């Protein structure tokens, strides 16, 4: 059995908490291709007093190039680690707003599974910061394994869950 798996990463150790789960899933297949994806978000020009910190469009372009280079370097290390373990791994650096760019990438791929970490935010922080994993879950038609990061807070209290 062959599978294509997409693993979105943001460069954090939180996002990498999916690796043990990925390794377990891989064991269930004869052949698997894993694509590690990192999104480089566009840099927005600040308004007001913060705008003085940006001196030119060239500076913004240089920062975007730096971010793309960092993303590539990060993913190369991850891919090398998994290839060393015998996994057919590749990388993709994509550009755009994280949730939208990932949804578009996954939709255009022929992946059979996405494995992504979730911060486990709830309430107002989820509303303010949003959830890339949640948006991806609601946008694509590919199965998604969402891994809650170690140490994250529960969305509801254990007492409330027991009373439901």
Secondary structure, DSSP 8 states (H G I E B T S, - for coil): -EEEEEEEE-SSTTGGGGHHHHHHHHHT-SEEEEEEEEEE-------GGGGGG---HHHHHHHHHHHHHHHHHHHHHHHHHHHHTT-EEEEEEEES-HHHHHHHHHHHS--SEEEEEE----HHHHHHH--HHHHHHHH-SS-EEEEE-TT---SS-HHHHHH-
